[in-house]
């Protein structure tokens, strides 16, 4: 089970990073926030959170046996919804060079859902079917 979970973490990190980079690249063609969120941070952050979910999943599967995947999925769903409040509560300090700083949340809100969506979409194929 651990190998499937780690493999899932790699695939989720890769797919979400790829989609995130493409999304941010095209968004930066319209509004350039690259000084506040450089493109290289997207795969770094997504890889970190993917393997944080892997660690959580392995811990839950050890502690709760048959209900571990359900608890992990519930935590991932709830935390992704709660995380979108971060750009609203703690917005970055923009300089005068940014024309429309109010569009920054429109950039980062979808990014909060890439890792959870790929995890929740792919986990039945890697984890639940292997029990």
N, C-alpha and C positions, 0 to 999 in steps of 0.2 A: 504494500500500500504506500510506503514512503517513496518508492521510486516513481510511482504514478503521480503522486502529489508534487514531487519536485519537477517532474517533466511538465506537468500542468503549469507550474509556476514559470518555467522557462517559456513555454508557448504563450501564456497570458502576457508576460513581460514583452515578448517579441511583437505579438500582434497589437497590443495596446500602444506600444511605443511607435510602431509603424503608422498606425492610424492617427495617433496624436501628433506626430511630426508632420504628416500630410495636412492635417487640419490646421495646425498652427502656421505652417508655411503659407497656405492659402489665405488665412486670416491676416497674416502680416502683409500681404499684398494690398489689403484694404486699409488696415490701421496697424502701424508699426509699434508694437509693445516689446520689441526684442531686447530693449535695454532693461526691462523689468522681468521678463521671462524668456531667457535665451533658449533657443531650440534644443541645445545639448542637455538642458535640465529635464526635458520631457522623458527621455529614456531612463535617465538616472532616477527620477522620482517614481516612474512607473515600475521599474525593476525593484526598487526598494519596497514599494507597497505590495507588489506581487509576492515577494518572498516573505513579507510580514504575514500575508494571508496564508502562505505555505506553512509557516511556523505555527500559526494559529490553528490551521487545519490538522496538522500532525499532533498538536497538543490536545485538541478536542477529540480526535479519533482515539487517542490513548486513554483519555479520562472518561469519555462517554460512550465508547465502543460504537454501537449502532446509531446513535443520535448525533455523533460528532459532525457529520457533514451538514445536517440540518442546522445545528447551532452555528457552524461556521458561515453558512449561507445567510442565516438571519443576521449575524453580526456584520457581514459584508454589506448587505442591503441597507441596514439601519445606519451604519457609519458613512456610507456614500451619500445618503440623503442628508445627514447631519453636517457633512463636510462642506456642503455648498454654502453654509452660513459664514465660513471663514473669510471669503473675499468681501463679504458685506460688513462683517464686524471688524476686520483688520485689513482695510485697503492699503495698498502701497502709497507712499508719498510720491506723487507725480510732479515732475518739473514742468516748466512752462512750455517745453518743446512738444508735449503731447497735446494734440488738438482736442480730442474727445475722450477724456479719462473715464467717463461714465460707461464706455463700451468695454472696459477691461473685464467686468463680471461676465459679459456675453462671451468673452474668450475663454475664461476659466471654468464656467459652469459645466459645459459639456465634458471638459477634461476630467472632472471629478467622477464621471460615470464610465470611462473607458475600461479601466481595470476591473471594476465590479461586474460590468456587463459581460466581458470576456470570461471572467471567472465563473459567473453563474451560468453562462451559456455552455461552457466546455466541461464543467465539473461532472455532469452526469455521464459523459462519455469516458472520463478518466477514473472517477472515484466510485460512483454509485454502482456502476455495472460490474465492478471488480470485487464486490463484497460476497 
